[in-house]
């Protein structure tokens, strides 16, 4: 069984060509600029609540056996510490739809057998055979390495291009397990100076990249550009040194997501950064581009 919280059916930013992108549940890093905090838990997203779609009808209060929901003074309160994620509140809510994030309440994580998932997405994958394929992202996709390998092997059997995004901070066994069935990698590298949860050092990242480097067509680096966090020369130099040590020659500079705070609000998780002050200026973006290009690293624009 594989767990995922979203599917992107037709994207051009997560690997070469047109891709079906699976966003897998679970991440060990807790990056302060993450815009998908609902992906962190290995088993399931927290209950999401979109306040503007709530009519305060109280049906969720009646349906929930754990007392998660409370309506007082025309305000809906949720105690997620009591939530068992049974979904009864979603079924009872007139403004929510099961397996959809468009309603007032939702649990986006789906747990599905690998072959069933593959059958669901294969018609779209067949359309992308000539110019694209599948990308497994997250979260950190390789936290589910056994199921990921099974899915990747099905894709390779049918001639579908495969791509995996990873922070390259997991134990080497994760990369050894899939290195023979991944065509492209997106190296979502992180600066090790922020004390991120369960983070490993640069040497570990370099070692893991080298494990897969000889087995794939290409590795693309991704650099998160966060104002006041990753815009200084020390961060850029550290990142470039990892690229140079592993022979990666192309980088995509990822600006802080302008909707970073959205899923923190929906999930009831405190956001550690202020969104407005985390978005880099055009000058900071150009500085990062100039830095990498000065080191003969191609910047994807």
C-alpha positions as CSV (number, residue, x, y, z in Angstrom):
1,X,0.0,0.0,0.0
2,X,1.3,3.4,-1.0
3,X,0.2,6.7,0.7
4,X,-0.2,9.9,-1.2
5,X,-1.8,13.3,-0.6
6,X,-2.1,14.6,-4.1
7,X,-1.7,13.9,-7.8
8,X,-0.6,16.5,-10.3
9,X,-1.9,15.3,-13.7
10,X,-0.1,17.5,-16.1
11,X,2.9,19.4,-14.9
12,X,6.0,20.8,-16.6
13,X,8.0,21.8,-13.6
14,X,8.9,18.4,-11.9
15,X,11.2,16.8,-14.4
16,X,11.7,16.9,-18.1
17,X,8.6,17.1,-20.4
18,X,5.0,16.6,-19.2
19,X,4.7,14.6,-16.0
20,X,2.2,12.9,-13.8
21,X,3.4,13.9,-10.3
22,X,2.6,11.8,-7.2
23,X,3.0,13.6,-3.9
24,X,3.7,10.9,-1.3
25,X,2.8,11.2,2.4
26,X,5.6,11.5,4.9
27,X,8.6,13.8,5.4
28,X,11.3,13.8,8.1
29,X,12.8,17.3,7.6
30,X,10.2,19.8,8.7
31,X,11.9,22.6,6.7
32,X,10.7,26.0,8.1
33,X,9.8,27.2,4.6
34,X,7.8,24.0,3.7
35,X,4.5,24.9,2.1
36,X,3.1,21.3,2.6
37,X,3.1,20.7,6.3
38,X,0.2,18.3,5.9
39,X,2.7,15.9,4.2
40,X,4.9,15.5,7.3
41,X,3.1,12.7,9.1
42,X,4.0,9.3,7.7
43,X,0.5,7.8,8.0
44,X,-1.9,10.6,7.1
45,X,-2.5,14.3,6.7
46,X,-4.2,16.1,9.6
47,X,-7.8,17.1,9.2
48,X,-7.9,20.1,7.0
49,X,-10.5,22.9,7.6
50,X,-11.4,25.6,5.1
51,X,-13.2,28.1,7.2
52,X,-14.8,30.1,4.4
53,X,-16.8,27.0,3.3
54,X,-18.1,26.3,6.8
55,X,-21.8,27.3,7.3
56,X,-21.7,26.5,11.1
57,X,-24.5,24.0,10.6
58,X,-23.1,21.7,13.4
59,X,-23.5,18.4,11.6
60,X,-19.8,17.6,12.2
61,X,-20.3,18.2,15.9
62,X,-23.1,15.6,16.0
63,X,-21.2,13.1,13.8
64,X,-17.8,13.1,15.6
65,X,-17.5,10.5,18.3
66,X,-14.3,12.1,19.7
67,X,-15.6,15.6,20.3
68,X,-13.1,17.1,17.9
69,X,-15.5,19.9,16.7
70,X,-17.0,22.7,18.7
71,X,-19.1,25.7,17.6
72,X,-19.3,28.7,19.9
73,X,-20.2,32.3,19.3
74,X,-20.5,31.7,15.5
75,X,-17.0,30.2,15.4
76,X,-15.8,26.7,14.5
77,X,-13.1,25.2,16.8
78,X,-11.2,22.0,16.1
79,X,-9.2,20.0,18.6
80,X,-7.0,17.8,16.3
81,X,-5.3,16.1,19.3
82,X,-8.6,14.1,19.7
83,X,-9.0,13.3,15.9
84,X,-8.7,9.7,14.9
85,X,-9.2,10.6,11.2
86,X,-12.3,8.4,10.8
87,X,-13.8,10.9,8.3
88,X,-17.3,10.8,9.9
89,X,-17.3,14.6,10.1
90,X,-16.5,14.9,6.3
91,X,-19.4,12.5,5.5
92,X,-21.8,14.5,7.6
93,X,-20.8,17.9,6.4
94,X,-23.0,19.2,3.6
95,X,-20.1,21.3,2.2
96,X,-17.5,18.6,2.1
97,X,-16.8,15.8,-0.4
98,X,-14.9,12.6,0.4
99,X,-11.4,12.4,-1.2
100,X,-11.5,16.1,-2.2
101,X,-9.8,19.1,-0.7
102,X,-12.5,21.4,-2.2
103,X,-14.8,21.2,0.8
104,X,-14.9,22.7,4.3
105,X,-13.3,19.5,5.8
106,X,-11.0,17.0,4.2
107,X,-8.4,14.2,4.8
108,X,-6.4,14.3,1.5
109,X,-4.2,11.2,2.2
110,X,-5.1,8.2,0.2
111,X,-3.8,4.7,0.9
112,X,-4.0,2.5,-2.2
113,X,-2.4,-0.7,-3.5
114,X,0.5,0.0,-5.9
115,X,-1.0,-1.9,-8.8
116,X,-4.4,-0.2,-8.4
117,X,-2.8,3.2,-8.3
118,X,-0.8,2.3,-11.4
119,X,-3.9,1.3,-13.3
120,X,-5.5,4.6,-12.4
121,X,-2.7,6.7,-13.7
122,X,-1.5,4.6,-16.6
123,X,-3.8,6.1,-19.3
124,X,-2.3,9.5,-18.6
125,X,1.2,8.1,-18.5
126,X,0.8,6.5,-21.9
127,X,0.0,9.9,-23.3
128,X,3.3,11.2,-22.0
129,X,5.5,8.4,-23.2
130,X,7.2,10.4,-26.0
131,X,7.8,13.6,-23.9
132,X,7.5,13.1,-20.2
133,X,6.6,10.4,-17.7
134,X,6.1,10.1,-13.9
135,X,7.6,11.9,-11.0
136,X,7.5,10.8,-7.4
137,X,7.7,13.7,-5.0
138,X,6.5,14.5,-1.5
139,X,7.0,14.9,1.3
140,X,10.0,12.5,0.9
141,X,9.0,9.8,-1.5
142,X,11.7,7.3,-0.5
143,X,10.4,7.0,3.0
144,X,8.1,4.5,1.2
145,X,11.0,2.9,-0.7
146,X,9.5,-0.6,-1.1
147,X,6.3,0.6,-2.6
148,X,8.1,3.2,-4.6
149,X,10.3,0.6,-6.1
150,X,7.3,-1.6,-7.0
151,X,5.7,1.4,-8.8
152,X,8.8,2.4,-10.6
153,X,9.4,-1.2,-11.9
154,X,5.9,-1.2,-13.3
155,X,6.7,2.1,-15.1
156,X,10.0,0.8,-16.5
157,X,8.3,-2.4,-17.7
158,X,6.0,-0.3,-19.8
159,X,8.6,2.1,-21.1
160,X,7.6,5.1,-19.0
161,X,10.2,7.7,-18.0
162,X,10.7,7.8,-14.2
163,X,11.8,10.7,-12.0
164,X,12.2,10.9,-8.2
165,X,12.6,14.0,-6.0
166,X,14.6,13.6,-2.9
167,X,16.6,15.6,-0.3
168,X,19.2,12.8,-0.4
169,X,19.3,12.8,3.4
170,X,18.0,9.3,4.0
171,X,20.2,6.2,4.8
172,X,22.0,4.9,1.7
173,X,19.8,1.8,1.5
174,X,16.9,4.0,0.2
175,X,18.9,5.0,-2.8
176,X,20.5,1.6,-3.4
177,X,17.0,0.1,-3.5
178,X,15.8,2.2,-6.5
179,X,18.9,3.3,-8.3
180,X,18.3,0.9,-11.2
181,X,14.8,2.1,-12.0
182,X,15.1,5.9,-11.9
183,X,15.8,7.9,-15.1
184,X,16.0,11.4,-13.6
185,X,16.5,12.8,-10.1
186,X,15.4,16.1,-8.6
187,X,17.9,16.8,-5.8
188,X,16.0,19.1,-3.5
189,X,19.1,19.9,-1.5
190,X,18.9,21.7,1.9
191,X,21.3,23.9,3.8
192,X,22.5,21.9,6.8
193,X,23.0,25.0,9.0
194,X,19.3,25.2,10.0
195,X,19.2,22.2,12.4
196,X,16.4,20.6,10.5
197,X,14.8,17.5,12.1
198,X,16.8,14.3,11.4
199,X,19.1,16.1,9.1
200,X,22.4,14.5,8.0
201,X,25.6,16.3,6.9
202,X,26.9,17.3,3.5
203,X,29.1,14.2,3.2
204,X,26.0,12.0,3.5
205,X,24.2,13.9,0.9
206,X,27.2,13.7,-1.5
207,X,27.6,10.0,-0.9
208,X,23.9,9.3,-1.6
209,X,24.0,11.3,-4.8
210,X,27.0,9.4,-6.0
211,X,25.1,6.1,-5.3
212,X,22.6,7.0,-8.0
213,X,24.7,9.2,-10.4
214,X,26.0,6.3,-12.5
215,X,22.6,4.8,-13.0
216,X,20.5,7.7,-14.3
217,X,20.3,10.0,-17.3
218,X,20.6,13.2,-15.3
219,X,20.3,14.8,-11.9
220,X,18.8,18.3,-11.6
221,X,19.4,20.3,-8.4
222,X,16.7,22.5,-6.8
223,X,17.7,25.4,-4.6
224,X,15.0,26.9,-2.2
225,X,15.5,30.7,-2.3
226,X,14.1,32.0,1.0
227,X,14.7,35.6,2.0
228,X,16.8,35.9,5.2
229,X,17.4,32.1,5.1
230,X,19.1,31.0,1.9
231,X,20.0,34.2,0.1
232,X,23.4,34.9,1.6
233,X,26.7,33.9,-0.1
234,X,27.5,31.3,2.6
235,X,24.3,29.4,1.7
236,X,24.9,29.6,-2.0
237,X,28.5,28.5,-1.7
238,X,27.6,25.5,0.4
239,X,25.0,24.4,-2.0
240,X,27.3,24.9,-5.0
241,X,30.0,22.9,-3.3
242,X,27.6,19.9,-3.1
243,X,26.8,20.3,-6.8
244,X,30.4,20.5,-7.8
245,X,31.4,17.5,-5.7
246,X,28.7,15.4,-7.4
247,X,29.0,16.7,-11.0
248,X,25.5,18.3,-11.1
249,X,25.5,21.0,-13.7
250,X,22.0,22.4,-13.7
251,X,20.0,24.1,-11.0
252,X,16.4,25.3,-10.6
253,X,16.0,28.2,-8.2
254,X,12.8,27.7,-6.3
255,X,11.4,30.9,-4.8
256,X,9.5,30.8,-1.6
257,X,5.9,29.7,-2.4
258,X,3.7,32.8,-2.2
259,X,0.9,30.6,-0.6
260,X,3.3,29.1,2.0
261,X,1.0,29.8,4.9
262,X,-2.1,28.2,3.3
263,X,-1.8,24.6,4.5
264,X,-0.5,25.7,7.9
265,X,-3.8,27.5,8.4
266,X,-5.8,24.5,7.0
267,X,-3.9,22.0,9.1
268,X,-3.9,24.0,12.4
269,X,0.0,23.9,12.4
270,X,1.9,27.0,13.5
271,X,4.0,28.5,10.7
272,X,7.5,29.3,11.8
273,X,8.2,31.9,9.1
274,X,6.3,35.0,8.0
275,X,5.3,34.6,4.4
276,X,5.6,38.2,3.4
277,X,9.2,38.5,4.6
278,X,10.3,35.1,3.2
279,X,9.6,35.8,-0.5
280,X,12.9,36.9,-2.1
281,X,13.1,40.1,-4.1
282,X,13.9,40.1,-7.8
283,X,17.4,41.4,-6.9
284,X,18.0,38.5,-4.6
285,X,16.8,36.1,-7.2
286,X,19.1,37.6,-9.9
287,X,22.0,37.5,-7.4
288,X,21.5,33.8,-7.0
289,X,21.3,33.3,-10.7
290,X,24.5,35.2,-11.3
291,X,26.3,33.3,-8.5
292,X,25.6,29.9,-10.0
293,X,26.3,31.0,-13.6
294,X,29.6,32.4,-12.5
295,X,30.5,28.8,-11.4
296,X,29.5,27.5,-14.9
297,X,26.2,26.0,-13.5
298,X,23.2,26.3,-15.8
299,X,20.2,28.0,-14.2
300,X,16.8,26.7,-15.3
301,X,14.6,29.7,-15.9
